[in-house]
Amino acid sequence: MTVRAKVGDRLHFKGRQVGMKEHTAEVTAVLGEKGEPPYRVRHDNGHEAVVVPESDCTVESRD
């Protein structure tokens, strides 16, 4: 399944390693076509990054 998101959506990442917490990030830019990754995101701690979400990530639509 392909992840699709738009600016303002929130990505929810599950902890994939022991001790890694679940966390969220807001999509600030969609760099792929038709809502597909990669995405520029701002994590809740303020860190910004470009990510390509994997199957353990879910999208919460802003709509």
N, CA, C and O atoms as a GROMACS GRO file, in nm:
protein
  252
    1MET      N    1   0.084  -0.118   0.000
    1MET     CA    2   0.000   0.000   0.000
    1MET      C    3   0.088   0.124   0.000
    1MET      O    4   0.182   0.134   0.080
    2THR      N    5   0.060   0.217  -0.087
    2THR     CA    6   0.137   0.340  -0.097
    2THR      C    7   0.080   0.445  -0.003
    2THR      O    8  -0.041   0.466   0.002
    3VAL      N    9   0.167   0.509   0.072
    3VAL     CA   10   0.126   0.617   0.160
    3VAL      C   11   0.100   0.741   0.075
    3VAL      O   12   0.179   0.772  -0.014
    4ARG      N   13  -0.009   0.810   0.103
    4ARG     CA   14  -0.037   0.937   0.037
    4ARG      C   15  -0.073   1.038   0.144
    4ARG      O   16  -0.150   1.008   0.235
    5ALA      N   17  -0.016   1.157   0.133
    5ALA     CA   18  -0.041   1.261   0.232
    5ALA      C   19  -0.038   1.397   0.163
    5ALA      O   20   0.004   1.410   0.048
    6LYS      N   21  -0.085   1.496   0.236
    6LYS     CA   22  -0.080   1.634   0.186
    6LYS      C   23  -0.030   1.725   0.298
    6LYS      O   24  -0.026   1.686   0.415
    7VAL      N   25   0.007   1.846   0.261
    7VAL     CA   26   0.058   1.941   0.359
    7VAL      C   27  -0.046   1.958   0.470
    7VAL      O   28  -0.164   1.977   0.443
    8GLY      N   29   0.001   1.952   0.593
    8GLY     CA   30  -0.087   1.965   0.709
    8GLY      C   31  -0.127   1.833   0.770
    8GLY      O   32  -0.168   1.829   0.886
    9ASP      N   33  -0.117   1.724   0.695
    9ASP     CA   34  -0.147   1.592   0.751
    9ASP      C   35  -0.042   1.557   0.855
    9ASP      O   36   0.067   1.613   0.856
   10ARG      N   37  -0.077   1.464   0.944
   10ARG     CA   38   0.016   1.417   1.046
   10ARG      C   39   0.052   1.272   1.019
   10ARG      O   40  -0.035   1.189   0.994
   11LEU      N   41   0.181   1.243   1.025
   11LEU     CA   42   0.230   1.107   1.011
   11LEU      C   43   0.255   1.051   1.150
   11LEU      O   44   0.317   1.116   1.234
   12HIS      N   45   0.207   0.930   1.174
   12HIS     CA   46   0.227   0.862   1.302
   12HIS      C   47   0.325   0.746   1.279
   12HIS      O   48   0.295   0.653   1.204
   13PHE      N   49   0.441   0.754   1.343
   13PHE     CA   50   0.545   0.654   1.330
   13PHE      C   51   0.544   0.565   1.454
   13PHE      O   52   0.546   0.615   1.566
   14LYS      N   53   0.542   0.435   1.434
   14LYS     CA   54   0.550   0.342   1.546
   14LYS      C   55   0.697   0.318   1.580
   14LYS      O   56   0.783   0.324   1.492
   15GLY      N   57   0.725   0.291   1.706
   15GLY     CA   58   0.861   0.259   1.748
   15GLY      C   59   0.901   0.124   1.691
   15GLY      O   60   0.836   0.023   1.719
   16ARG      N   61   1.007   0.120   1.612
   16ARG     CA   62   1.048  -0.005   1.547
   16ARG      C   63   1.159  -0.078   1.622
   16ARG      O   64   1.192  -0.192   1.588
   17GLN      N   65   1.216  -0.012   1.722
   17GLN     CA   66   1.323  -0.073   1.799
   17GLN      C   67   1.289  -0.062   1.947
   17GLN      O   68   1.214   0.026   1.987
   18VAL      N   69   1.343  -0.150   2.025
   18VAL     CA   70   1.320  -0.146   2.169
   18VAL      C   71   1.364  -0.010   2.222
   18VAL      O   72   1.475   0.036   2.194
   19GLY      N   73   1.277   0.054   2.298
   19GLY     CA   74   1.308   0.184   2.355
   19GLY      C   75   1.273   0.301   2.266
   19GLY      O   76   1.278   0.416   2.311
   20MET      N   77   1.238   0.276   2.143
   20MET     CA   78   1.200   0.384   2.052
   20MET      C   79   1.052   0.413   2.070
   20MET      O   80   0.969   0.324   2.057
   21LYS      N   81   1.019   0.538   2.100
   21LYS     CA   82   0.880   0.576   2.123
   21LYS      C   83   0.807   0.601   1.992
   21LYS      O   84   0.867   0.636   1.890
   22GLU      N   85   0.674   0.582   1.998
   22GLU     CA   86   0.592   0.626   1.885
   22GLU      C   87   0.598   0.778   1.882
   22GLU      O   88   0.608   0.843   1.986
   23HIS      N   89   0.593   0.835   1.763
   23HIS     CA   90   0.597   0.980   1.752
   23HIS      C   91   0.521   1.025   1.628
   23HIS      O   92   0.487   0.945   1.541
   24THR      N   93   0.495   1.155   1.622
   24THR     CA   94   0.422   1.210   1.508
   24THR      C   95   0.500   1.325   1.447
   24THR      O   96   0.589   1.383   1.509
   25ALA      N   97   0.464   1.356   1.323
   25ALA     CA   98   0.526   1.468   1.253
   25ALA      C   99   0.424   1.527   1.158
   25ALA      O  100   0.339   1.456   1.104
   26GLU      N  101   0.432   1.658   1.137
   26GLU     CA  102   0.342   1.726   1.044
   26GLU      C  103   0.409   1.737   0.908
   26GLU      O  104   0.526   1.773   0.899
   27VAL      N  105   0.335   1.707   0.803
   27VAL     CA  106   0.386   1.719   0.666
   27VAL      C  107   0.389   1.868   0.631
   27VAL      O  108   0.286   1.935   0.636
   28THR      N  109   0.507   1.919   0.596
   28THR     CA  110   0.521   2.060   0.558
   28THR      C  111   0.541   2.077   0.408
   28THR      O  112   0.523   2.186   0.355
   29ALA      N  113   0.578   1.968   0.338
   29ALA     CA  114   0.591   1.972   0.192
   29ALA      C  115   0.584   1.829   0.138
   29ALA      O  116   0.637   1.736   0.198
   30VAL      N  117   0.516   1.815   0.024
   30VAL     CA  118   0.510   1.686  -0.046
   30VAL      C  119   0.607   1.696  -0.163
   30VAL      O  120   0.589   1.780  -0.251
   31LEU      N  121   0.708   1.611  -0.164
   31LEU     CA  122   0.811   1.618  -0.266
   31LEU      C  123   0.789   1.518  -0.379
   31LEU      O  124   0.852   1.528  -0.484
   32GLY      N  125   0.699   1.421  -0.359
   32GLY     CA  126   0.666   1.323  -0.462
   32GLY      C  127   0.546   1.370  -0.544
   32GLY      O  128   0.492   1.478  -0.521
   33GLU      N  129   0.507   1.287  -0.638
   33GLU     CA  130   0.392   1.319  -0.722
   33GLU      C  131   0.265   1.261  -0.664
   33GLU      O  132   0.267   1.154  -0.604
   34LYS      N  133   0.154   1.331  -0.681
   34LYS     CA  134   0.021   1.284  -0.642
   34LYS      C  135   0.012   1.244  -0.495
   34LYS      O  136  -0.055   1.147  -0.461
   35GLY      N  137   0.080   1.318  -0.408
   35GLY     CA  138   0.072   1.292  -0.265
   35GLY      C  139   0.162   1.181  -0.215
   35GLY      O  140   0.153   1.142  -0.099
   36GLU      N  141   0.248   1.130  -0.302
   36GLU     CA  142   0.336   1.020  -0.262
   36GLU      C  143   0.466   1.074  -0.204
   36GLU      O  144   0.503   1.189  -0.229
   37PRO      N  145   0.537   0.991  -0.125
   37PRO     CA  146   0.665   1.032  -0.065
   37PRO      C  147   0.769   1.063  -0.172
   37PRO      O  148   0.754   1.026  -0.289
   38PRO      N  149   0.874   1.132  -0.130
   38PRO     CA  150   0.913   1.170   0.005
   38PRO      C  151   0.837   1.295   0.051
   38PRO      O  152   0.778   1.369  -0.028
   39TYR      N  153   0.841   1.316   0.186
   39TYR     CA  154   0.777   1.430   0.250
   39TYR      C  155   0.879   1.504   0.334
   39TYR      O  156   0.968   1.444   0.394
   40ARG      N  157   0.866   1.636   0.338
   40ARG     CA  158   0.940   1.715   0.435
   40ARG      C  159   0.846   1.727   0.554
   40ARG      O  160   0.730   1.764   0.538
   41VAL      N  161   0.896   1.695   0.674
   41VAL     CA  162   0.812   1.694   0.793
   41VAL      C  163   0.877   1.770   0.907
   41VAL      O  164   0.999   1.789   0.910
   42ARG      N  165   0.793   1.813   1.002
   42ARG     CA  166   0.841   1.873   1.127
   42ARG      C  167   0.792   1.785   1.240
   42ARG      O  168   0.671   1.774   1.264
   43HIS      N  169   0.886   1.722   1.309
   43HIS     CA  170   0.852   1.634   1.421
   43HIS      C  171   0.807   1.719   1.540
   43HIS      O  172   0.833   1.840   1.545
   44ASP      N  173   0.738   1.657   1.634
   44ASP     CA  174   0.686   1.727   1.750
   44ASP      C  175   0.795   1.796   1.832
   44ASP      O  176   0.768   1.894   1.902
   45ASN      N  177   0.919   1.746   1.824
   45ASN     CA  178   1.029   1.808   1.898
   45ASN      C  179   1.094   1.923   1.820
   45ASN      O  180   1.193   1.980   1.865
   46GLY      N  181   1.038   1.957   1.702
   46GLY     CA  182   1.088   2.068   1.621
   46GLY      C  183   1.187   2.027   1.513
   46GLY      O  184   1.216   2.107   1.424
   47HIS      N  185   1.238   1.904   1.518
   47HIS     CA  186   1.333   1.856   1.418
   47HIS      C  187   1.264   1.845   1.282
   47HIS      O  188   1.152   1.795   1.274
   48GLU      N  189   1.328   1.892   1.177
   48GLU     CA  190   1.274   1.882   1.041
   48GLU      C  191   1.359   1.784   0.962
   48GLU      O  192   1.480   1.777   0.978
   49ALA      N  193   1.292   1.708   0.876
   49ALA     CA  194   1.362   1.606   0.797
   49ALA      C  195   1.281   1.573   0.674
   49ALA      O  196   1.163   1.606   0.663
   50VAL      N  197   1.347   1.506   0.580
   50VAL     CA  198   1.279   1.448   0.464
   50VAL      C  199   1.266   1.299   0.492
   50VAL      O  200   1.365   1.233   0.523
   51VAL      N  201   1.143   1.246   0.482
   51VAL     CA  202   1.118   1.106   0.515
   51VAL      C  203   1.045   1.035   0.402
   51VAL      O  204   0.971   1.096   0.324
   52VAL      N  205   1.068   0.905   0.396
   52VAL     CA  206   0.992   0.814   0.310
   52VAL      C  207   0.933   0.710   0.406
   52VAL      O  208   1.001   0.615   0.443
   53PRO      N  209   0.806   0.729   0.445
   53PRO     CA  210   0.745   0.641   0.544
   53PRO      C  211   0.738   0.497   0.497
   53PRO      O  212   0.724   0.469   0.378
   54GLU      N  213   0.749   0.406   0.594
   54GLU     CA  214   0.737   0.264   0.566
   54GLU      C  215   0.600   0.216   0.612
   54GLU      O  216   0.517   0.297   0.653
   55SER      N  217   0.577   0.087   0.607
   55SER     CA  218   0.445   0.031   0.636
   55SER      C  219   0.401   0.052   0.781
   55SER      O  220   0.283   0.037   0.812
   56ASP      N  221   0.493   0.085   0.870
   56ASP     CA  222   0.457   0.106   1.010
   56ASP      C  223   0.410   0.247   1.038
   56ASP      O  224   0.388   0.283   1.153
   57CYS      N  225   0.394   0.329   0.934
   57CYS     CA  226   0.351   0.466   0.946
   57CYS      C  227   0.206   0.480   0.900
   57CYS      O  228   0.165   0.420   0.801
   58THR      N  229   0.128   0.559   0.973
   58THR     CA  230  -0.009   0.587   0.930
   58THR      C  231  -0.025   0.738   0.911
   58THR      O  232   0.050   0.817   0.968
   59VAL      N  233  -0.124   0.775   0.830
   59VAL     CA  234  -0.149   0.916   0.800
   59VAL      C  235  -0.280   0.959   0.863
   59VAL      O  236  -0.383   0.894   0.846
   60GLU      N  237  -0.276   1.070   0.935
   60GLU     CA  238  -0.397   1.132   0.989
   60GLU      C  239  -0.424   1.255   0.904
   60GLU      O  240  -0.348   1.352   0.906
   61SER      N  241  -0.534   1.251   0.828
   61SER     CA  242  -0.566   1.360   0.738
   61SER      C  243  -0.612   1.482   0.817
   61SER      O  244  -0.678   1.469   0.920
   62ARG      N  245  -0.578   1.599   0.769
   62ARG     CA  246  -0.621   1.723   0.836
   62ARG      C  247  -0.765   1.756   0.805
   62ARG      O  248  -0.825   1.841   0.871
   63ASP      N  249  -0.823   1.690   0.706
   63ASP     CA  250  -0.964   1.715   0.669
   63ASP      C  251  -1.060   1.647   0.762
   63ASP      O  252  -1.182   1.658   0.744
   0.00000   0.00000   0.00000
